[in-house]
Amino acid sequence: MDVRDLSLTTVVAGLYAVLVYFLAGISFGLVQVRVADALIPLSIVFGWPVTVGVTIGCTIGNVVSPMPSVVTDMTFGALANFVASLLAWKIGSRKDHKRANEFVGCTVATVVVTLIVGTYLAWLTQMDAWIWWLGIGAGSMISINILGYMLIQGVKKVKPVQENQ
């Protein structure tokens, strides 16, 4: 990582954590519209630094988790963000059918977050997993597929598209 990448990682991690903290009321719970997750698709534009940033940011942000195990939420939430961001980057940055690939990358990220977060929260709360999957999935569709996709389209208009790392 060079200075630019390290700076981007730091900014994304800090922004993610701050968004979770200040929007905690909608960032946790059965239906969580985690606005910070809109940063996950930025990995499609910026690559590895965003993947690392949303992973670290989630770990820090989940410190304020009201769930029964903060450590579990910090660990598996960060894992979900890492896998979701990595897959979004790899799928969304393909050159053919660019916008379609970006949307598919966002959708895959939504599915990953839904399954990982929904499963461990079901285990923590002893509720049926499908209930958590519906709640997390609905919120993730809003934050990743709608807000995140709009964010990357806006960023691409400002930032000249370069080869991803």
C-alpha positions in Angstrom: 0.0 0.0 0.0 1.2 3.4 -0.9 0.3 6.7 1.0 -2.8 7.2 -1.2 -4.1 3.7 -0.5 -3.3 4.0 3.2 -5.1 7.4 3.4 -8.1 6.0 1.6 -8.3 3.0 3.9 -8.1 5.3 6.9 -10.8 7.7 5.6 -13.2 4.9 4.7 -12.6 3.1 8.1 -13.2 6.3 10.0 -16.3 7.3 8.0 -17.7 3.8 8.4 -17.3 3.8 12.1 -18.6 7.3 12.5 -21.7 6.5 10.4 -22.4 3.4 12.5 -22.0 5.3 15.8 -24.1 8.3 14.9 -26.8 6.3 13.1 -26.7 3.5 15.7 -30.5 3.6 16.0 -30.9 2.2 12.4 -27.5 0.4 12.3 -28.4 -2.4 14.7 -31.5 -4.5 15.1 -33.8 -6.8 13.2 -34.2 -4.5 10.3 -31.0 -2.5 10.0 -30.4 0.1 7.3 -26.7 0.4 8.0 -26.0 3.5 5.9 -22.3 2.8 6.4 -22.7 -0.3 4.3 -23.2 2.0 1.3 -19.4 2.4 1.4 -18.9 -1.3 0.6 -19.5 -0.9 -3.2 -16.7 1.8 -3.3 -14.3 -1.1 -3.5 -15.6 -1.5 -7.1 -14.0 1.9 -7.9 -11.1 2.0 -5.5 -10.2 -1.7 -4.9 -8.3 -3.1 -2.0 -8.0 0.1 0.2 -11.9 0.2 0.5 -12.1 -3.5 1.3 -9.7 -3.0 4.2 -11.3 0.2 5.3 -14.9 -1.2 5.5 -13.5 -4.2 7.4 -11.6 -2.1 10.0 -14.5 0.4 10.2 -17.0 -2.3 10.9 -14.8 -3.7 13.7 -14.6 -0.3 15.3 -18.2 0.6 14.7 -19.6 -2.6 16.2 -18.0 -1.7 19.5 -21.3 0.0 20.3 -23.3 -3.0 19.3 -26.3 -3.7 21.6 -26.2 -7.4 20.6 -25.6 -10.1 23.3 -21.9 -10.5 22.2 -20.1 -7.4 21.1 -17.0 -9.5 20.2 -19.0 -11.8 18.0 -20.6 -8.8 16.3 -17.2 -7.2 15.8 -15.6 -10.3 14.4 -18.3 -11.7 12.1 -19.6 -8.3 11.0 -16.0 -7.4 9.9 -15.7 -10.8 8.1 -19.0 -10.2 6.3 -17.8 -6.7 5.2 -14.5 -8.1 4.1 -16.0 -10.9 1.9 -18.8 -8.7 0.6 -16.4 -5.9 -0.4 -13.9 -8.2 -1.9 -16.5 -10.0 -4.0 -18.2 -6.7 -5.0 -14.8 -5.4 -6.2 -13.9 -8.5 -8.2 -17.3 -8.8 -9.8 -18.1 -5.1 -10.2 -14.7 -4.1 -11.7 -15.0 -6.4 -14.7 -14.8 -4.3 -17.9 -17.6 -6.0 -19.9 -21.1 -4.8 -19.2 -19.8 -2.4 -16.6 -23.0 -1.1 -15.0 -24.6 -4.5 -14.9 -21.4 -6.0 -13.3 -21.5 -3.1 -10.7 -25.1 -3.9 -9.8 -24.4 -7.6 -9.6 -21.4 -6.8 -7.4 -23.7 -4.8 -5.1 -26.2 -7.6 -5.1 -23.6 -10.2 -4.2 -22.4 -8.0 -1.4 -26.0 -7.7 -0.1 -26.4 -11.5 -0.1 -23.1 -12.0 1.7 -23.9 -9.5 4.4 -27.4 -10.9 4.7 -26.3 -14.5 5.1 -23.3 -14.0 7.4 -24.8 -11.3 9.6 -28.3 -12.8 9.7 -26.9 -16.2 10.6 -24.7 -15.2 13.5 -27.4 -12.8 14.8 -30.0 -15.6 14.7 -27.5 -17.8 16.7 -26.9 -15.0 19.2 -30.5 -14.2 19.7 -31.9 -17.7 19.4 -34.4 -16.6 16.8 -35.1 -18.3 13.4 -32.5 -17.4 10.8 -35.0 -16.6 8.1 -36.4 -13.8 10.2 -32.9 -12.2 10.5 -32.2 -12.9 6.8 -35.4 -11.0 5.8 -34.6 -8.1 8.1 -30.9 -7.8 7.3 -31.6 -8.4 3.6 -34.2 -5.6 3.4 -31.9 -3.1 5.1 -28.9 -4.2 3.0 -30.8 -3.8 -0.2 -31.4 -0.1 0.7 -27.9 0.6 1.9 -25.8 -1.4 -0.5 -27.9 -1.9 -3.7 -29.6 1.5 -3.7 -27.4 4.0 -1.7 -24.1 2.2 -2.5 -24.8 1.8 -6.2 -25.8 5.5 -6.4 -22.6 6.4 -4.6 -20.3 4.6 -7.0 -22.1 6.1 -10.0 -21.6 9.6 -8.5 -18.0 8.9 -7.6 -17.2 7.7 -11.1 -18.5 11.0 -12.5 -16.0 12.9 -10.3 -13.1 10.5 -10.3 -11.5 9.5 -13.6 -11.9 5.7 -13.8 -8.5 4.0 -13.5 -7.4 0.5 -13.5 -8.4 -1.1 -10.1 -5.5 -2.2 -7.8 
